[in-house]
Amino acid sequence: MCIRAGGQNELESVKNLMSMSLMAVISDVLDIDIDDIDNANHLKSDLKMDTQSRQALEAEISDLFDGLQINLNQVDTVGTLLELVVHNEFKDVAEYLPGGDFLQHPALQSAA
């Protein structure tokens, strides 16, 4: 059985579900209404992420996404963050995904 969450295919559906989870975490950590967050928002300038909230957001992302370590100092926008999270989740099949080389982004760190 496959559940589609508003996507053209399974990958888009999973991406949409992961986006909802990520937006909820960003909303909670940065104390911003979830409806005020979109992919074009810059984490620092638009959402006012500071050092303390960056560290908290990195920890929450790690907890939610199986130990994924992302250096948010190297991520500009919510959309870039989402792409990194999604591609990391599909890293075992990345060579078959459009933009699979995105996993080489410097913000991705190996999990400890």
N, C-alpha and C positions, 0 to 999 in steps of 0.2 A: 504494500500500500504506500502511496506517495501523497503527501500533503503539499499543496502549492499555496504559498503565502503571497499571492499577488505577483508572481514571477512568470516569465515566459517559459522557464524550464526549471529543473530541480535545483541547479546551481543558483539561479536568481531567487528562487524561493528560500533557500537556505541563507543566502546573503541578506534577504529582507528580514528573516527571523533574527539573524545575528545582529543586524543593524538595530532592531528594536531593543535587543539586550544591551548593546553597546550604548545606545542613546540613553537608556534608563540609568546605566552606571555613570555616564557623564553628567546627567541631570542630578543624580544623587550627590556625587562627589563635589561638583562645582556649584551646587545649590541653585540650579537654573531650571525653569520650567521646561519640560521635555519638548513642548511645542515650539520653543524658541531656539531649538538646536536643528541645524541642517548641515548637510555635507560640505557646504562651502564655508562654514564658520572656521575661522582661525582659532586654534585653541588658546593662544596667548592674547592676541589683540581683541578678538570678538568675545570670547568666553571668559577672559580674565584669569586664565590658569596661571598660578604662581608656583613657586618651588614646592611649597607644602602640598598644594592640591595636585601638582604633577606627580609627586611621590605617592600620594593616596590613590590617584587614578591608575598609576602603573601597578600598584599592589592589587587593586580591585580587578583589573584586566587579567593579571596573572592568576588570581583566584578563580575567575569566571571561565577563563579559556586555558585550562590545563597547564598552568605554569608558564604561559607565554610571557617572555620578557621583552618589552618594547621600551626603547629609550625615547620618551616623548619630547626630549629636547630636539630630536631630529625629525619630528613629525609636525607639519604646519597645520593641516586641516583635519576636520572630523572625517571627511571623505577618504583621505589618505590613510588615516588610522583604520577605518573600516576595511579598506582594501588589504592592508597588512594583516589584519586579524583573519579575514576570510581566506586569503591565500595561505596563511600559516595553517589553518585548519585543513586545507586541501593539499598540503605540501607533498604528500605521497603520490598525488596524481597531478602535480603542478605542470609537468611537461605536456599534459593534455589540455590544459586550460589556457585561454587567451591571456597573454601577459604573465605566464608562469615565471619568467625571469624577475618578476617583481619581488620575489623572495630574497633577492640580493640587496634589497633596500637596507641602508646602514642602520635604520632604527630597529631592525630585528636583531635580537641577541639570542644566543643559545640559552635554553633553560638550564638553570643550575641543577 
